[in-house]
Amino acid sequence: MRWPWRPRQLPHRPVPAEPASAPADGLAPGFSESALFSSVLNMHGAEPGVVIPWQARSAELGARRLGRDKGIGLLQAAWARQGPSQPFERQQLATLGLFMEFVTVAPNRELIQQGEYGDFMLVLLGGVMAVERSGPTGEPLRMAEAGEGDLLGEMSLLDHGMRFSSCLSLTECELAVLTSEGLDEMMHNEPHLAARLMLMLARKLSVRLRVVSAKLNA
């Protein structure tokens, strides 16, 4: 397939595998704990180190744009239900939304593919998504289901690393998308807001890694 974009080639360096972005009580039955942080080989035809940008993925999915005002309203509603786990006030979320793209995606669409390199993060504003990973024999194993307010793919937003799992829309989903370009723009124009976002992401990743560590040491 020929893409209407020119892929970026990253330097070849070890990249940590990305943990699942949706909250999970545990791994799917039959999923090997030892595979949790193993290197993920390319499984979808992308060259090692080639980043799949949101522009290309959006076109592939047939994503439909939401109006910014509606998208910001959905973001405010979704994260208002997250309680103290998210540090933003309503007006700060309105400003955050200026650096995001808001879209609707049909059911049964793979927004993130295991093994590819990425540079965008999703915030699920409505609908349900599955977080899956290929098992030892190649069959998809359901690791978690993501719902309103959940983050998906945030580690690759930060390091452009390989995706640890795939994310599939189970219903029609409304999403906020933050790309690396959007994050860079936020850091330049709203550095305090960007710092608050980075702190939230760091805390979420820390909690997730502690859960994984506890499982490996059990």
C-alpha positions in Angstrom: 0.0 0.0 0.0 1.3 3.5 -0.8 0.8 6.1 1.9 0.2 9.8 1.1 2.9 10.7 3.6 6.6 10.3 4.0 7.5 8.1 6.9 10.0 9.3 9.5 12.9 7.0 10.2 14.0 7.0 13.8 17.5 6.2 15.0 17.9 2.5 15.8 18.0 2.2 19.6 16.5 0.0 22.2 12.9 1.1 23.0 10.9 -0.1 26.0 7.8 -2.0 25.2 4.6 -0.1 25.9 2.3 -1.4 28.6 -1.4 -1.6 28.0 -3.0 1.8 28.1 -6.3 0.8 29.5 -6.7 -0.2 33.2 -6.7 -3.9 33.6 -7.3 -6.2 36.6 -4.9 -8.8 35.2 -3.6 -10.4 32.1 -5.8 -12.6 29.9 -5.7 -16.4 30.8 -2.9 -18.1 28.9 -0.9 -14.9 28.4 2.7 -15.4 29.4 3.9 -13.1 32.1 7.4 -13.4 30.8 6.3 -11.9 27.5 5.1 -8.7 29.2 8.2 -6.6 28.5 9.8 -8.7 25.7 10.7 -7.0 22.4 7.8 -6.7 20.0 8.6 -7.7 16.4 7.0 -5.9 13.6 3.7 -7.6 12.9 2.0 -5.3 10.4 4.5 -4.7 7.7 6.0 -1.4 9.0 9.7 -1.0 8.8 11.5 -1.0 12.1 11.7 2.6 13.4 9.1 4.0 11.0 6.5 6.0 12.8 2.8 5.6 11.8 1.4 9.2 12.2 -2.2 9.9 13.2 -2.8 11.6 9.8 -2.2 8.3 8.0 -4.1 6.2 10.6 -7.1 8.6 10.6 -7.4 8.3 6.8 -7.1 4.5 7.0 -9.9 4.4 9.6 -12.2 6.8 7.8 -12.4 8.8 11.1 -14.9 11.6 11.1 -14.0 14.9 12.7 -16.0 16.3 15.6 -16.5 20.0 16.1 -13.9 21.4 18.6 -16.6 22.8 20.9 -18.4 19.4 21.1 -15.1 17.6 21.5 -14.0 19.8 24.4 -17.4 19.4 26.1 -17.0 15.6 25.9 -13.4 15.8 27.2 -14.6 17.9 30.2 -17.4 15.5 30.9 -15.2 12.4 30.6 -12.4 13.6 32.8 -14.8 15.2 35.4 -15.7 11.6 36.3 -12.1 10.6 36.8 -11.9 12.4 40.2 -8.5 13.2 41.7 -6.7 11.0 39.2 -6.8 13.9 36.7 -5.4 17.3 37.8 -7.2 19.6 35.4 -9.9 22.2 36.1 -12.7 22.7 33.5 -11.1 25.8 31.9 -7.7 24.0 31.7 -9.4 21.1 29.9 -10.8 23.7 27.4 -7.3 24.9 26.8 -5.9 21.4 26.5 -8.5 20.7 23.9 -7.1 23.4 21.6 -4.1 21.2 21.0 -6.1 18.0 20.3 -8.1 16.6 17.4 -11.6 15.2 18.0 -13.0 12.4 15.9 -15.6 9.6 15.7 -14.6 6.1 14.7 -16.9 3.3 13.6 -17.0 -0.1 15.4 -14.4 -2.8 14.6 -11.6 -0.4 13.7 -8.0 -1.1 14.8 -6.7 2.3 15.9 -3.4 1.1 17.4 -1.6 -2.0 16.1 0.7 -4.1 18.2 4.3 -3.8 17.0 4.1 -0.6 15.1 5.8 2.6 16.1 3.5 5.5 17.0 3.6 9.1 18.1 0.0 9.8 19.2 -2.2 9.2 22.3 -6.0 8.7 22.4 -8.4 9.7 25.1 -11.7 7.7 24.9 -14.6 10.1 25.3 -17.4 7.7 24.5 -17.8 4.1 23.5 -15.8 1.0 24.4 -12.5 -0.3 23.1 -10.7 -3.6 23.5 -7.0 -3.8 24.4 -5.6 -6.9 22.9 -2.2 -8.6 22.4 -1.2 -11.6 20.3 -0.7 -14.7 22.3 2.0 -17.4 21.9 0.2 -18.9 18.9 -0.8 -15.7 17.3 -4.4 -15.6 18.6 -5.6 -12.2 20.0 -5.9 -12.2 23.8 -8.2 -9.6 25.4 -6.2 -7.8 28.1 -8.7 -5.1 29.1 -11.6 -3.0 27.9 -11.3 0.7 27.9 -14.1 3.1 28.6 -14.9 6.8 29.0 -11.9 8.9 30.1 -9.3 6.2 29.6 -6.0 6.9 27.9 -4.5 4.7 25.1 -1.0 4.8 23.6 0.5 7.4 25.9 3.9 5.8 26.1 4.4 6.0 22.4 3.4 9.7 22.5 6.4 10.2 24.8 9.1 8.0 23.2 7.8 7.1 19.7 8.3 3.5 20.7 6.7 0.3 19.6 3.1 -0.3 20.6 2.8 -3.1 23.2 -0.8 -4.0 22.3 -3.6 -3.4 19.8 -6.6 -1.2 20.5 -9.9 -2.1 18.7 -13.2 -0.1 18.7 -16.0 -2.4 19.9 -18.6 0.3 19.5 -18.7 3.6 17.7 -16.1 5.7 19.7 -15.6 9.4 20.2 -11.9 10.2 20.8 -9.6 13.1 21.5 -6.2 12.6 19.8 -3.0 14.2 21.0 0.0 13.9 18.6 3.6 14.6 19.3 3.3 17.8 17.3 0.3 18.9 19.4 2.3 18.1 22.6 5.3 20.2 21.3 3.0 23.1 20.5 1.5 22.9 24.0 4.9 22.9 25.6 5.8 26.0 23.6 2.6 27.9 24.2 1.2 26.5 27.5 4.2 25.1 29.3 2.5 24.9 32.7 -0.4 23.0 31.2 2.0 20.6 29.4 3.9 20.0 32.6 0.7 19.1 34.4 -0.2 16.7 31.6 3.2 15.1 31.7 3.0 14.6 35.4 -0.4 12.9 35.0 1.0 10.6 32.4 4.0 9.8 34.5 1.8 8.9 37.5 -0.4 6.7 35.4 2.6 4.9 33.9 4.1 4.5 37.4 1.0 2.9 38.8 0.8 0.5 35.8 4.4 -0.6 36.1 4.0 -1.2 39.8 1.1 -3.5 39.1 3.1 -5.3 36.5 6.1 -5.6 38.8 3.9 -7.0 41.6 2.5 -9.7 39.2 6.0 -10.7 38.1 7.2 -11.0 41.7 4.1 -12.9 42.9 
